[in-house]
């Protein structure tokens, strides 16, 4: 994996990875503005198994705050599991506008890396099966490929079993 190839967008995520010295491969594709299933579109357009493409979901918990769950695009986030991983009993998906304000990214392009407000991050344990995974690079139509352990390093996150199939 290259650190960054020329022609790849510069986003808060790519800047954060470069500053941390974390290797990644950028992947751009033409986003269709009519598509709202951003993760499935990324997997399809990049020709990557959907189990290796992960979506970033912001939640609020009864433990008092926001958190990030990162799960495969072919799965759902288990709200009880993410709540428990973040020290609570209940969680719900954050309001999209709140997610955009907290992250500094637009919905469909929210990266777990380089967020405006760093939040506790949990990466689904299924990521451990892969040498590399893809997550949003901070824009619709732009993903970053990196090792799961490097994603955890970049976000200060941890693994957890937080997906439902």
VENHULIN-V77149 format. One record per pair of residues at least 24 apart in sequence whose C-alpha atoms are under 10 Angstrom apart, sorted by sequence separation. I is the first residue (numbers start at 1). J is the second residue. D is the distance in Angstrom with one decimal. If there is no record, write none. Layout:
# VENHULIN-V77149
i:I j:J d:D
i:I j:J d:D
This chain:
# VENHULIN-V77149
i:1 j:25 d:5.3
i:2 j:26 d:8.4
i:49 j:73 d:9.7
i:50 j:74 d:5.7
i:51 j:75 d:8.2
i:59 j:83 d:8.5
i:62 j:86 d:9.6
i:63 j:87 d:6.1
i:64 j:88 d:8.2
i:67 j:91 d:9.3
i:69 j:93 d:9.8
i:111 j:135 d:6.6
i:112 j:136 d:7.6
i:113 j:137 d:7.9
i:114 j:138 d:8.4
i:124 j:148 d:9.8
i:1 j:26 d:9.0
i:49 j:74 d:9.3
i:50 j:75 d:9.1
i:61 j:86 d:7.7
i:62 j:87 d:8.7
i:63 j:88 d:4.6
i:66 j:91 d:9.2
i:68 j:93 d:9.7
i:110 j:135 d:9.0
i:111 j:136 d:4.8
i:112 j:137 d:8.5
i:113 j:138 d:8.1
i:123 j:148 d:8.2
i:60 j:86 d:9.7
i:61 j:87 d:8.4
i:62 j:88 d:5.7
i:63 j:89 d:7.4
i:65 j:91 d:9.7
i:66 j:92 d:9.7
i:67 j:93 d:9.6
i:68 j:94 d:9.7
i:109 j:135 d:9.3
i:110 j:136 d:6.2
i:111 j:137 d:5.5
i:112 j:138 d:8.5
i:123 j:149 d:9.7
i:59 j:86 d:9.9
i:61 j:88 d:6.2
i:62 j:89 d:6.6
i:63 j:90 d:8.0
i:64 j:91 d:9.9
i:66 j:93 d:9.4
i:67 j:94 d:9.0
i:109 j:136 d:5.8
i:110 j:137 d:7.6
i:111 j:138 d:4.9
i:60 j:88 d:9.8
i:61 j:89 d:7.5
i:62 j:90 d:5.6
i:63 j:91 d:8.7
i:66 j:94 d:7.7
i:108 j:136 d:8.1
i:109 j:137 d:6.9
i:110 j:138 d:5.4
i:111 j:139 d:8.0
i:123 j:151 d:8.5
i:61 j:90 d:5.7
i:62 j:91 d:6.5
i:109 j:138 d:4.8
i:110 j:139 d:7.0
i:111 j:140 d:10.0
i:123 j:152 d:7.5
i:43 j:73 d:8.2
i:60 j:90 d:8.5
i:61 j:91 d:4.2
i:62 j:92 d:9.0
i:108 j:138 d:8.6
i:109 j:139 d:4.1
i:110 j:140 d:8.3
i:121 j:151 d:9.9
i:122 j:152 d:8.3
i:42 j:73 d:9.2
i:43 j:74 d:9.6
i:59 j:90 d:9.9
i:60 j:91 d:5.5
i:61 j:92 d:6.6
i:68 j:99 d:9.8
i:107 j:138 d:9.5
i:108 j:139 d:7.3
i:109 j:140 d:4.5
i:111 j:142 d:9.9
i:113 j:144 d:9.9
i:121 j:152 d:8.0
i:128 j:159 d:8.5
i:40 j:72 d:9.7
i:41 j:73 d:9.6
i:59 j:91 d:6.2
i:60 j:92 d:5.6
i:61 j:93 d:8.9
i:66 j:98 d:9.7
i:67 j:99 d:10.0
i:105 j:137 d:9.8
i:106 j:138 d:7.9
i:107 j:139 d:8.8
i:108 j:140 d:5.6
i:109 j:141 d:7.7
i:111 j:143 d:8.7
i:123 j:155 d:9.8
i:127 j:159 d:8.5
i:39 j:72 d:8.4
i:40 j:73 d:6.3
i:58 j:91 d:9.9
i:59 j:92 d:5.4
i:60 j:93 d:6.3
i:61 j:94 d:9.2
i:66 j:99 d:9.0
i:105 j:138 d:6.2
i:106 j:139 d:7.2
i:107 j:140 d:8.3
i:108 j:141 d:8.8
i:109 j:142 d:7.7
i:111 j:144 d:9.0
i:122 j:155 d:9.2
i:125 j:158 d:8.9
i:126 j:159 d:8.8
i:127 j:160 d:9.9
i:39 j:73 d:5.3
i:40 j:74 d:7.4
i:58 j:92 d:8.7
i:59 j:93 d:4.3
i:60 j:94 d:5.6
i:86 j:120 d:7.3
i:104 j:138 d:8.9
i:105 j:139 d:7.3
i:106 j:140 d:8.1
i:109 j:143 d:8.7
i:121 j:155 d:6.6
i:122 j:156 d:9.2
i:123 j:157 d:7.0
i:124 j:158 d:8.6
i:125 j:159 d:5.2
i:126 j:160 d:8.7
i:38 j:73 d:8.7
i:39 j:74 d:8.2
i:58 j:93 d:6.0
i:59 j:94 d:4.6
i:60 j:95 d:8.9
i:68 j:103 d:10.0
i:85 j:120 d:9.6
i:86 j:121 d:8.4
i:103 j:138 d:9.5
i:105 j:140 d:9.6
i:120 j:155 d:8.0
i:121 j:156 d:7.1
i:122 j:157 d:5.5
i:123 j:158 d:6.1
i:124 j:159 d:5.7
i:125 j:160 d:5.2
i:126 j:161 d:7.7
i:37 j:73 d:9.0
i:57 j:93 d:7.2
i:58 j:94 d:5.5
i:59 j:95 d:8.4
i:66 j:102 d:8.9
i:85 j:121 d:9.3
i:86 j:122 d:8.1
i:119 j:155 d:8.1
i:120 j:156 d:7.4
i:121 j:157 d:4.5
i:122 j:158 d:5.2
i:123 j:159 d:4.8
i:124 j:160 d:5.1
i:125 j:161 d:5.4
i:126 j:162 d:9.3
i:57 j:94 d:8.1
i:58 j:95 d:8.5
i:59 j:96 d:10.0
i:85 j:122 d:7.4
i:118 j:155 d:7.6
i:119 j:156 d:8.8
i:120 j:157 d:6.3
i:121 j:158 d:6.6
i:122 j:159 d:5.5
i:123 j:160 d:6.1
i:124 j:161 d:5.3
i:125 j:162 d:7.7
i:126 j:163 d:8.6
i:58 j:96 d:8.6
i:113 j:151 d:7.6
i:118 j:156 d:8.9
i:119 j:157 d:8.8
i:120 j:158 d:8.7
i:121 j:159 d:8.6
i:122 j:160 d:6.0
i:123 j:161 d:8.1
i:124 j:162 d:5.4
i:125 j:163 d:8.7
i:57 j:96 d:9.8
i:59 j:98 d:9.9
i:60 j:99 d:9.8
i:82 j:121 d:9.6
i:112 j:151 d:8.2
i:113 j:152 d:9.3
i:121 j:160 d:9.7
i:122 j:161 d:8.7
i:123 j:162 d:7.7
i:124 j:163 d:6.5
i:58 j:98 d:9.0
i:59 j:99 d:8.4
i:82 j:122 d:7.5
i:112 j:152 d:9.5
i:113 j:153 d:9.8
i:114 j:154 d:8.1
i:115 j:155 d:8.9
i:122 j:162 d:7.9
i:123 j:163 d:9.5
i:58 j:99 d:6.2
i:70 j:111 d:9.5
i:82 j:123 d:9.7
i:113 j:154 d:6.4
i:114 j:155 d:7.8
i:57 j:99 d:8.6
i:58 j:100 d:9.5
i:70 j:112 d:7.5
i:82 j:124 d:9.5
i:112 j:154 d:8.8
i:113 j:155 d:5.9
i:68 j:111 d:9.9
i:69 j:112 d:8.6
i:112 j:155 d:6.9
i:113 j:156 d:9.6
i:58 j:102 d:9.2
i:68 j:112 d:7.2
i:58 j:103 d:8.9
i:112 j:157 d:9.5
i:77 j:124 d:9.1
i:57 j:107 d:9.4
i:68 j:118 d:9.4
i:56 j:107 d:9.5
i:57 j:108 d:9.9
i:66 j:117 d:9.8
i:67 j:118 d:9.0
i:68 j:119 d:6.5
i:69 j:120 d:8.7
i:70 j:121 d:7.5
i:71 j:122 d:8.8
i:72 j:123 d:9.4
i:56 j:108 d:8.8
i:58 j:110 d:9.0
i:66 j:118 d:9.7
i:67 j:119 d:5.3
i:68 j:120 d:6.1
i:69 j:121 d:6.0
i:70 j:122 d:6.2
i:71 j:123 d:6.5
i:72 j:124 d:7.7
i:55 j:108 d:8.8
i:56 j:109 d:8.7
i:57 j:110 d:8.1
i:66 j:119 d:6.7
i:67 j:120 d:5.0
i:68 j:121 d:4.6
i:69 j:122 d:5.1
i:70 j:123 d:4.7
i:71 j:124 d:5.3
i:55 j:109 d:9.3
i:56 j:110 d:6.3
i:57 j:111 d:9.2
i:58 j:112 d:9.2
i:65 j:119 d:8.9
i:66 j:120 d:7.6
i:67 j:121 d:6.0
i:68 j:122 d:6.2
i:69 j:123 d:6.1
i:70 j:124 d:6.1
i:71 j:125 d:8.7
i:72 j:126 d:8.1
i:55 j:110 d:8.4
i:56 j:111 d:6.3
i:57 j:112 d:8.6
i:65 j:120 d:9.5
i:66 j:121 d:9.6
i:67 j:122 d:8.1
i:68 j:123 d:8.4
i:69 j:124 d:7.5
i:70 j:125 d:9.6
i:71 j:126 d:8.3
i:72 j:127 d:8.1
i:55 j:111 d:8.2
i:56 j:112 d:6.0
i:71 j:127 d:8.3
i:54 j:111 d:9.9
i:55 j:112 d:8.7
i:56 j:113 d:9.7
i:70 j:127 d:9.4
i:54 j:112 d:9.9
i:58 j:119 d:9.0
i:72 j:133 d:9.3
i:58 j:120 d:9.9
i:72 j:134 d:9.3
i:73 j:135 d:9.7
i:58 j:121 d:9.2
i:72 j:135 d:9.3
i:57 j:121 d:9.7
i:71 j:135 d:9.5
i:56 j:121 d:9.5
i:70 j:135 d:8.5
i:56 j:122 d:9.8
i:56 j:123 d:9.1
i:55 j:123 d:9.9
i:38 j:107 d:9.1
i:39 j:108 d:7.9
i:54 j:123 d:8.9
i:38 j:108 d:5.6
i:39 j:109 d:9.5
i:54 j:124 d:8.9
i:36 j:107 d:9.5
i:37 j:108 d:8.1
i:38 j:109 d:8.1
i:36 j:108 d:7.6
i:35 j:108 d:9.8
i:54 j:127 d:8.6
i:85 j:158 d:9.3
i:52 j:126 d:9.0
i:53 j:127 d:9.3
i:85 j:159 d:9.1
i:86 j:160 d:9.9
i:51 j:126 d:8.4
i:52 j:127 d:7.3
i:85 j:160 d:6.8
i:51 j:127 d:8.4
i:84 j:160 d:9.7
i:85 j:161 d:8.5
i:52 j:129 d:9.1
i:85 j:162 d:8.0
i:51 j:129 d:9.9
i:52 j:130 d:7.2
i:82 j:160 d:8.0
i:84 j:162 d:9.2
i:51 j:130 d:9.3
i:52 j:131 d:9.6
i:53 j:132 d:9.5
i:54 j:133 d:7.1
i:55 j:134 d:8.7
i:56 j:135 d:7.5
i:81 j:160 d:8.2
i:82 j:161 d:8.1
i:83 j:162 d:9.1
i:52 j:132 d:7.6
i:53 j:133 d:5.9
i:54 j:134 d:6.0
i:55 j:135 d:6.3
i:56 j:136 d:7.5
i:81 j:161 d:6.9
i:82 j:162 d:5.5
i:52 j:133 d:5.0
i:53 j:134 d:4.7
i:54 j:135 d:5.2
i:55 j:136 d:7.1
i:81 j:162 d:5.1
i:82 j:163 d:8.5
i:51 j:133 d:8.7
i:52 j:134 d:6.2
i:53 j:135 d:6.1
i:54 j:136 d:7.8
i:80 j:162 d:8.2
i:81 j:163 d:7.8
i:50 j:133 d:9.9
i:51 j:134 d:9.6
i:52 j:135 d:8.8
i:53 j:136 d:8.7
i:78 j:161 d:8.6
i:79 j:162 d:7.6
i:80 j:163 d:9.9
i:81 j:164 d:9.4
i:49 j:133 d:9.9
i:50 j:134 d:9.5
i:77 j:161 d:9.6
i:78 j:162 d:5.3
i:79 j:163 d:8.5
i:48 j:133 d:9.6
i:77 j:162 d:6.0
i:78 j:163 d:5.0
i:79 j:164 d:9.2
i:48 j:134 d:8.9
i:76 j:162 d:8.6
i:77 j:163 d:4.6
i:78 j:164 d:5.4
i:68 j:155 d:9.8
i:70 j:157 d:10.0
i:75 j:162 d:9.8
i:76 j:163 d:5.6
i:77 j:164 d:5.9
i:78 j:165 d:9.1
i:69 j:157 d:9.7
i:75 j:163 d:6.2
i:76 j:164 d:4.9
i:77 j:165 d:8.6
i:54 j:143 d:9.7
i:68 j:157 d:9.0
i:70 j:159 d:9.5
i:71 j:160 d:9.9
i:74 j:163 d:9.7
i:75 j:164 d:5.7
i:76 j:165 d:6.0
i:53 j:143 d:8.8
i:69 j:159 d:9.8
i:70 j:160 d:9.6
i:71 j:161 d:9.3
i:73 j:163 d:10.0
i:74 j:164 d:9.4
i:75 j:165 d:4.6
i:43 j:134 d:9.0
i:53 j:144 d:9.6
i:69 j:160 d:9.2
i:71 j:162 d:7.3
i:72 j:163 d:7.8
i:74 j:165 d:7.2
i:12 j:104 d:8.7
i:13 j:105 d:9.9
i:42 j:134 d:9.2
i:53 j:145 d:8.9
i:70 j:162 d:8.3
i:71 j:163 d:6.1
i:72 j:164 d:9.6
i:73 j:165 d:9.9
i:12 j:105 d:8.9
i:42 j:135 d:9.3
i:52 j:145 d:9.5
i:69 j:162 d:7.4
i:70 j:163 d:8.8
i:71 j:164 d:9.0
i:72 j:165 d:9.2
i:11 j:105 d:9.5
i:42 j:136 d:8.8
i:69 j:163 d:8.9
i:39 j:134 d:9.8
i:46 j:141 d:9.8
i:17 j:113 d:7.8
i:39 j:135 d:8.8
i:45 j:141 d:9.0
i:46 j:142 d:9.9
i:13 j:110 d:9.5
i:14 j:111 d:10.0
i:16 j:113 d:7.1
i:17 j:114 d:8.0
i:39 j:136 d:8.5
i:46 j:143 d:9.1
i:13 j:111 d:6.8
i:15 j:113 d:9.4
i:16 j:114 d:5.5
i:38 j:136 d:9.4
i:42 j:140 d:8.9
i:12 j:111 d:8.9
i:13 j:112 d:7.9
i:14 j:113 d:8.2
i:15 j:114 d:7.6
i:16 j:115 d:9.2
i:41 j:140 d:9.9
i:42 j:141 d:7.0
i:11 j:111 d:9.6
i:13 j:113 d:4.9
i:14 j:114 d:7.8
i:41 j:141 d:8.7
i:42 j:142 d:8.1
i:43 j:143 d:9.7
i:12 j:113 d:7.6
i:13 j:114 d:4.4
i:39 j:140 d:9.6
i:42 j:143 d:7.6
i:11 j:113 d:9.8
i:12 j:114 d:5.0
i:13 j:115 d:7.5
i:38 j:140 d:7.4
i:39 j:141 d:9.7
i:11 j:114 d:8.3
i:12 j:115 d:7.2
i:38 j:141 d:8.3
i:12 j:116 d:8.4
i:39 j:143 d:9.7
i:25 j:132 d:9.8
i:27 j:134 d:8.8
i:33 j:140 d:9.1
i:24 j:132 d:9.2
i:26 j:134 d:9.2
i:27 j:135 d:9.9
i:31 j:139 d:9.6
i:32 j:140 d:9.1
i:33 j:141 d:9.9
i:25 j:134 d:9.1
i:26 j:135 d:10.0
i:27 j:136 d:9.5
i:28 j:137 d:9.0
i:31 j:140 d:6.3
i:32 j:141 d:8.4
i:24 j:134 d:9.5
i:26 j:136 d:9.8
i:27 j:137 d:8.5
i:30 j:140 d:8.7
i:31 j:141 d:4.7
i:26 j:137 d:7.6
i:28 j:139 d:9.4
i:29 j:140 d:8.7
i:30 j:141 d:5.7
i:31 j:142 d:8.5
i:28 j:140 d:9.0
i:29 j:141 d:5.0
i:30 j:142 d:8.6
i:28 j:141 d:5.6
i:29 j:142 d:6.3
i:27 j:141 d:8.3
i:28 j:142 d:4.4
i:29 j:143 d:8.5
i:27 j:142 d:5.7
i:28 j:143 d:6.3
i:26 j:142 d:7.3
i:27 j:143 d:5.1
i:28 j:144 d:8.7
i:26 j:143 d:6.1
i:27 j:144 d:6.0
i:25 j:143 d:8.5
i:26 j:144 d:4.7
i:27 j:145 d:7.4
i:25 j:144 d:5.7
i:26 j:145 d:6.3
i:24 j:144 d:6.4
i:25 j:145 d:5.0
i:26 j:146 d:9.0
i:23 j:144 d:10.0
i:24 j:145 d:5.5
i:25 j:146 d:6.6
i:23 j:145 d:8.9
i:24 j:146 d:4.8
i:13 j:136 d:8.7
i:14 j:137 d:7.0
i:23 j:146 d:6.7
i:24 j:147 d:7.9
i:13 j:137 d:5.9
i:14 j:138 d:8.3
i:22 j:146 d:8.3
i:23 j:147 d:8.4
i:12 j:137 d:8.4
i:13 j:138 d:6.1
i:22 j:147 d:9.3
i:11 j:137 d:7.1
i:12 j:138 d:7.0
i:13 j:139 d:9.6
i:24 j:150 d:8.9
i:10 j:137 d:9.0
i:11 j:138 d:5.9
i:12 j:139 d:9.9
i:23 j:150 d:8.1
i:24 j:151 d:9.7
i:9 j:137 d:8.6
i:10 j:138 d:8.9
i:11 j:139 d:7.7
i:22 j:150 d:6.7
i:8 j:137 d:10.0
i:9 j:138 d:9.1
i:10 j:139 d:9.7
i:17 j:146 d:9.9
i:21 j:150 d:9.9
i:22 j:151 d:8.8
i:9 j:139 d:8.6
i:14 j:144 d:8.2
i:20 j:150 d:9.8
i:1 j:132 d:9.7
i:11 j:142 d:9.7
i:13 j:144 d:8.7
i:22 j:153 d:8.7
i:22 j:154 d:7.8
i:9 j:142 d:7.8
i:17 j:150 d:9.1
i:20 j:153 d:8.9
i:21 j:154 d:9.6
i:8 j:142 d:8.5
i:17 j:151 d:9.1
i:20 j:154 d:7.2
i:19 j:154 d:9.9
i:17 j:153 d:9.7
i:17 j:154 d:6.8
i:16 j:154 d:7.6
i:17 j:155 d:9.9
i:16 j:155 d:9.6
i:4 j:144 d:9.8
i:13 j:154 d:9.2
i:2 j:145 d:9.9
i:3 j:146 d:9.9
i:1 j:145 d:8.2
i:2 j:146 d:9.9
i:1 j:146 d:7.8
i:1 j:147 d:9.7
